[in-house]
Amino acid sequence: MRRIGGEKVSDIGLGSWAVRNPKAFVETLIYAFELGINLVDTAEMYRTEPLIREAMERYGSKDIFVTTKLYPWNIRYDLEKSLKRQVERLGKVPDLVLVHWPEDIATEVRELERAVDMGLARMIGVSNVTKEQYEVALQATKKVEIVAVQNKYSPTFRKTEEILPDLERRGIALQAHTPLDRGEALNLPWVKELADKLGVPRASVVIAWLLSRSPVVIPIPKTESIEHLKELWEGTKIKLPEA
Ligand SMILES: NC(=O)c1ccc[n+]([C@@H]2O[C@H](COP(=O)([O-])OP(=O)(O)OC[C@H]3O[C@@H](n4cnc5c(N)ncnc54)[C@H](OP(=O)(O)O)[C@@H]3O)[C@@H](O)[C@H]2O)c1
């Protein structure tokens, strides 16, 4: 298990950007919940909240940690309405609300603090931040702590590692988005070699590698295939050789 804001979540979550087949995605989500995955990622931009709601309802529990992301302009100018729309679409108060990409991060995180005050978000965080924006966000919040950063992090994209030591020190979760780099990471020679050597799928190696980087890293791959999901989940079980 990993942690977000002190709460236990599964080692990986499931993303929901660019779902091609909504029916298959819902079935995959339900299967994921049955495996023990209790973390899902959405955004007002993705319009997948109703699919997540349907999966939670069919699974029979809303005790699933849902991250959602709001447009920066909606956070600044239309916060309450945007959040109420999220609650309505999800059928629950989102557990974690992030600014999808910051424009005026100090203002946006202060507005997100209001979201918690209003009872329309349980926790807050930021997404797609540079080191400088991350530092501004930490300074700007007064009442509510930032519990998560959602940045791209994959073996093919490692810039986010520059904030990893600070995230670890503060116990802030790093939701690693695009962890497979939409398939690119599966083509890395060392990933192929290691997968062959261990006799496991390449996607499992990528997930295991990300998890090995730090206890605060939580990959959030997207799949709408139960076979692919099993490979991603297997990545949480294997241990890579130290080297
Ligand atoms: N904060 C942000 O701005 C931001 C930006 C991008 C993404 N995200 C979040 O991060 C999530 C993940 O990123 P992503 O969806 O862009 O990319 P990704 O997870 O790196 O890759 C998804 C692609 O990999 C395929 N895939 C999944 N499991 C696989 C496996 N075991 N073997 C081979 N292929 C596999 C999926 O196809 P199938 O569906 O057919 O399995 C899909 O085409 C998003 O869904 C979204 O929730 C956030």
The ligand as a Gaussian input file, in Angstrom:
#p B3LYP/6-31G(d) Opt

LIG

0 1
 N       -2.380000      15.504000     -15.062000
 C       -2.312000      15.454000     -16.378000
 O       -2.235000      16.453000     -17.077000
 C       -2.317000      14.114000     -17.061000
 C       -1.786000      13.988000     -18.344000
 C       -1.809000      12.716000     -18.924000
 C       -2.331000      11.639000     -18.243000
 N       -2.861000      11.815000     -16.990000
 C       -3.466000      10.672000     -16.244000
 O       -2.571000       9.583000     -16.275000
 C       -3.233000       8.467000     -16.851000
 C       -2.251000       7.593000     -17.585000
 O       -1.664000       8.286000     -18.679000
 P       -2.041000       7.958000     -20.205000
 O       -3.348000       7.284000     -20.254000
 O       -1.883000       9.210000     -20.966000
 O       -0.843000       7.007000     -20.674000
 P       -0.227000       5.608000     -20.138000
 O       -0.942000       5.119000     -18.944000
 O        1.251000       5.814000     -20.063000
 O       -0.509000       4.665000     -21.374000
 C       -1.804000       4.279000     -21.725000
 C       -1.703000       3.414000     -22.965000
 O       -0.981000       2.224000     -22.657000
 C       -1.777000       1.089000     -22.998000
 N       -1.529000       0.040000     -22.003000
 C       -1.989000      -0.041000     -20.729000
 N       -1.548000      -1.160000     -20.120000
 C       -0.794000      -1.807000     -21.018000
 C       -0.092000      -3.044000     -21.009000
 N       -0.104000      -3.828000     -19.924000
 N        0.589000      -3.410000     -22.124000
 C        0.579000      -2.627000     -23.221000
 N       -0.079000      -1.459000     -23.313000
 C       -0.767000      -1.044000     -22.229000
 C       -3.213000       1.571000     -22.981000
 O       -4.009000       0.850000     -23.895000
 P       -5.272000      -0.064000     -23.396000
 O       -6.275000       0.869000     -22.815000
 O       -5.704000      -0.735000     -24.652000
 O       -4.706000      -1.021000     -22.379000
 C       -3.052000       3.013000     -23.486000
 O       -3.000000       3.048000     -24.896000
 C       -4.292000       9.116000     -17.766000
 O       -5.275000       8.199000     -18.160000
 C       -4.780000      10.231000     -16.884000
 O       -5.689000       9.738000     -15.922000
 C       -2.849000      13.025000     -16.369000

